[in-house]
Amino acid sequence: MEPFAECDAGYVCSLGADTATPSDNTTGYECLPGYYCPTGSNQGVKCPLGTFSNNYGLENVTECVMCTGGKYCEEEGRGDNSKH
């Protein structure tokens, strides 16, 4: 199969992925928690300061959620909201 021109949103493609939704962790993978991956991503983009995500496959920055009251997210790309 020929490599896809672009990965679907929510995925990262690398090394000549032959699908737009790779999941073999060699040619690509589903976007990791703490990141979002727009269409065509070859790496994830960290959720901004003050936001986080525990979910895989985010497609857009708007899917990163604000840190829960009483907790904080002191760095970009948080995959949890565990700091008090």
Secondary structure, DSSP 8 states (H G I E B T S, - for coil): ----SS--TTEEE-SS-SSSS--SSSSEEE--TTEE--TT-SS-EE--TTEE---S---SGGGSEE--TT----STT-S-----
